[in-house]
Structures are given as C-alpha cells and as structure tokens.
C-alpha cells in the first residue's frame, strides 16, 4: 500500500510546474485542475459501491492502472491529452481514498484480528503514508528534477514505476474481498444520495 501511496505523493509538487513548462497559462491550468477535482467528486459518489460489487482488490489494481495511464499522459504537451490525464487522476484519487481502506478493514475482520489493532494500523498508516512517505517522495522528486536534471516529467515516470511495483505486490499477495450485497444500491440511487449530501452540507455551511 505504501508503494502505491508514494506514486501519488511523487506527482503533487510538479503538476503545476509541468503544465507551465508546456506553455499553458493560469486559466488553462486552472481548468485542468478543476477537471481532476470534478472527476474525483463525480466518481467518488459511486466508487465505494463499485468496489464492493467488483472486489476491493480489483479496485486497488484499477487505481494503479488508472494512475499509471495518467502519468503517461504527462509526456504529451497536448491540452486534450493532459485533460484526459487529469480525469484519470481524479478517478484514481477516489479509488485511493476508499478502496484500500475498505480492503484493509474487511481483511482484518475476515482474519479475526483484534479490533484495537485496526486503530493502531491506521495510526501507523497516517504517520508513514501521510508523513514519512510524503517527505521522502518530495525529496526524491526534487532529486530527480533538480539534482539529476531529468526534467519535470521525471517524478511522474518514477510514480508510474512505484505504482507498477505496488500493483505487482497487490496481485501476488492480496486476497479478494467484497461488500455486503444486501447494501448495494443502483447508480441512480447513489447519485441522488450524493446530491442530497452535497446540498445539505452546503446549506449547513452557509448557515454557519
């Protein structure tokens, strides 16, 4: 899991810089970022249910494949290709923050481990995944771009390599698990629920 997370952290600091080196202005770069966030928002409303139905392990593999494809698009200076990459990146982000944790919880319960171990696992994941891995990824990205002068696309190539390694680990050592079929809802119901949640959250925010 940490290897796959490193693939995500490597990209962050250099996305804007890469777009600017391709000659895009703030407006076009802003549109690219909005496309990524919008893709993540839309796909995030159904990704949990899809992972439950199709399998959490399969969803984690899909994350790796989708993000690798997103990294490949960074080699193109074409706006449309980069836009496709941002959409793929948004989908991958939704999978990253749902499928991995769902798989972990289900696998933990399936193996009959103590429940308190789960909170310990998540606390370590926050320290390693969101702390140490993020710092090391930033340093490694800086090494590739500045020290080795490999160019702004180098961190994305490195990220693709880490993602490929992570996918190999998942395929070779993870078992599949699924959600409760009785709780599955159709896509229209999920979108309606998401719309209600977003609307009610916005109303509460405005009232504060």
CORQUI-V429209 format. One record per pair of residues at least 6 apart in sequence whose C-alpha atoms are under 6 Angstrom apart, sorted by the first residue. I is the first residue (numbers start at 0). J is the second residue. Records with the same first field share a line. If there is no record, write none. Layout:
# CORQUI-V429209
I: J, J
This chain:
# CORQUI-V429209
2: 161, 165
3: 162, 165
6: 158, 161, 162
8: 133
9: 136, 140, 154, 158
10: 154, 155
17: 151
21: 76
31: 82
35: 85, 86, 89
36: 89
38: 86, 89
39: 89, 90, 93
43: 93
44: 193
50: 58
51: 177, 178
54: 176, 177
55: 98, 102, 176
56: 175
59: 98
60: 166
62: 91, 94
63: 162, 166
65: 87, 91
66: 88, 91
67: 159
69: 84, 87, 88
70: 155
72: 81, 84
140: 154
143: 149
144: 150, 151
